Amino acid sequence: MKLLTLNCHSWIEENQLEKLEIIAKDIAEKEYDVVALQEVNQLIEGKIVEGIVKEDNFAFLLMNRVNELSKVKYTMLYEKSHVGYGKYEEGVALLTKHKVLNTNSLLITNSNNFSFWKTRKILKATLLVNNNEIDFYSCHLGWWNDEEEPFKQQFDRLYNTIDNNKLTFLMGDFNNNAFIRNEGYDYMLKKGLFDTYNLALVKDDGVTVKGKIAGWDKNKNDLRLDLILVNRPITVKSSFVIFNGKNKEVVSDHFGVCVEI
């Protein structure tokens, strides 16, 4: 099984249609089982095509392009969390080639005000993979020291929804640097989750952010914010950073993470 997570930064990026093409070609080439995306934007004023999905939704356009390129066909799930940059609806998405059995949206913040940029929702889907029901989450959480919306509260709400009778993957931008001890990253592992990066037989340095980006305006360090966590120890063949200029072109202010189980 192959998994990919990417904070895609959507229409905030320059030359984003070219970058969408890079991502689509990689998905079609690798035939990932599940792709988790964060900061998936669509214009507030956009035209609805289905449910809450609008015609310029980044994940919707990505899915369509992948399905033009790929032998296997993908479906897309989307949940919006808040207004971004004054003109976008921003949220999270999952793309998968497997049958979707169930999907849920989880509010993890104190705020449920869609106009407040710190309001966060998580997308959860139960998929049928090789006759096994497996849960996947696309996650975008806040910061450890945020006084308005502390990470610990958000993660506790998320963690309490995990069904430990099922293999479960939490994929996304957790906004907590895995290189820093005794903060959000360690808190998640102490809860009993496992980092597929640590389990991987082959891996790289794991860095997914270099320098300052939105939300990390004063950062000068290499960060590992983007993770694929699992609720039990499993055999992970490899974990590699992608879209970092070394392994495929840069497509966002975050690099992606791909793992093979």
N, C-alpha and C positions, 0 to 999 in steps of 0.2 A: 504494500500500500504506500502511495506517495502523497504527501501533504505539502501545501504551500500556504504561508501567511504573508501578507503584505499590507502595510499602511500606504495606500496608493496616492494619497494627497489630491486625487482627482483633478478638478479643473483649476486648482490653485497652481498647478505646475505649468511651465511653459512647454510648448510643442507637445501637448498632452495626447493628441491623436497619434503622433508618431510613437509615443511611449506606450499607449494602449496597444499598438500593433506589436511592439516588442514583447509585452506581457502575453498577448494572445498567441503569438507564435511559440512562446515557451510552454504555455499550457497545452497547446495542440501537440507539441513535440513530446512532452513528458507524460501527457495523459494523466495528470494528477487525479487522485480519487476525490479529494476535497481541496478547495481553495477558499481561504478566509480573507476577506478584505475589510479594511477600516478606512475611515474618512472617505466614504463613498458619497459623492455629492450629486445633487440634481437641482436645477433652478426651481425656486419657489413658484415662479410663474410658468413653469413648464407644463406641457400637455400630458395628462395621464394616459398611459397605455394599458395598464392593468393594476387593479388594487391601488396601492400607494406609489407604484413605480411610474416615473415620468420618462418621456422619450429621450431625454439627455442623461438619464441615470448612467453613471460611469460603469457600474457592474453589468447593467442591462446591455449596453453597447459592447462591452467586453465579451459577454456570453454570446452575443450574436456573431461577433467576429470569430471567436473560437469555434463556433459551430459551423462556420463557413470553411474553416481550415482543418478541422479535426475529423477523424473517422468516427469517433464516439461523440455523442451529443450531451450537452450539459444543460442543467436547469439552474435557475438563480433564485435565491431567497434574499429578501431585503427588509431591514427595519431602520427607520429614521429616528434620530435621537434629539436633535436640536438644530437651530438656525446657525449657519456658519458664514462668516464674512458678509453678513447682512443680506445676502441674496440667495443662499443655497440652503437646502435641506440636507443635513449631513447624517450619515448612519453607517451601518455595517452590513456586510453581505456574505453569503456562502454560495459558491458554485460547486456543483457536484455532477458526476456521471452516474450516480447510484440512485436507487429509488428512495424517495422521501416518504417516511412513514408518519412523521409528526414534526411540527415546528412550533416554537414558543418565543415570545418576546419578553425580556426580563428587565424591568426598571431597577437599577441598582443604586441610584442616587437618592438623596433626600428630596431633591427638586424634581418635580415632574413638569416644570415650565419649559415648553418647547422653545421659547425665545431665549432661554438661558444657556450659554454655550457649554456649561459644565454638566448639564443634564445628560445622562448616559443610559442607553439601553443595550442589552446584549441579545444576540440572536442565537437560539439553540435549535438544532435539528437532529432528529433520530433518523438514521439512514440504514438501509439494508445492504450490508457489504459482505459478499460471499456467505449469504444466509445467516449472518450475524447482525443483530441490532446494535449499532454503535452510535453514541451521542457525540456531536461536534458543536462547539461554541465558537462564534466569532466575537472577540472581546476587544473593547477599547476602554480602558480604565483611566482614572485620574492619578494624582500624585500623592506620595506618602505623607508629605507635610501640609497638604492643602487643608486649611482650617474650615472652609465652607463645605467641602466634599471630601473628607479624608478617605484615602485608599482602603484602609482597613475595613471600614464600614461597607464600602462598595464590594470588596472581595468577599466578605462574610456573606453578604446577600447572594452573591454569585455561587459561592461554594455550597451553600445550603440547598441549592437546587440540583446538585449532582446526585445521580442515582448510581451508587457504587456497585450495584448488581450488573451494571453495564460498563464496558470499556468506554472511557470518555476522554476526549481531547479538547483542551482549552487552547485556542489559537488566537494570537493577536498582538496588539500593542498594549503592554501592561504599564507603560510609563514609569517603570521602576527599574533602575539599572542593576543588572545581575552581578556587576562587579563590586557593588556596595553591600557590605555586611549589615545585618540587623535592621534592615528596612523591608520594603515590600516583597522583594524577591525571596529573602529568607523566610518571611512570614508565610508565603504561599507553600514553600517546601515543608515547613514545619507542620502545616495543616495535613500533610500526607500526600501531596502531589509530587510528581517526578518530572524533571526537565528532560525532554528527549535529547537535548544537547549533551547532557551529562551521561545519558545512557548510550549515546552513539559510539559505535566501534571506530568510525572514521569521522573526523570533524575538522573545522578550521577555527579561526579565532572567535567566531560568533558575533563580531561587531556589526550592529545594524544601524548605528547613527554616528556620524563624525561631525564634530563642531556644533554650532548653535542652529537650532531649528525652532519652530513655533512650539511654545511650552517649555523650551530649554534655552531661553534667550542668552544666558550667560555661560552656556556650556563650552568648554574648550577640550573636553576629553572624548575618548571613544566610549560609546555606550552600547549595552546589549539590552534593548527594551522590548524587542520583538521575539516572542517565545512560542513554542509548542509544548504544552504541558500535558501530562497524562496521569490518570488516577491509579495506575498500578505499574509495577516494573515490567517492561516488555523489552524485546530485542529490537534495537534500532540499528539498522545497517549503517546509516550515515546521516549527518546533519551539516548542511552547508548554507552559508549566506549567498544570496543571489541578487542580481540587479545592483551590484556594488562597483561596477566598472572593471572588475576582474572576471567575475562570473556573470556575464551578460551586462549590457549597458545600464547605467543609472536611470531609473524611471520615477523616482520620488525622493523626498527628503529622508525617508527611511529606506533601508535595504530590506529585502525579503528574506525569509528562512524557508528552506525546503528540506524535508526529512523523508527518508525511506524506511518503512517499518518491515 
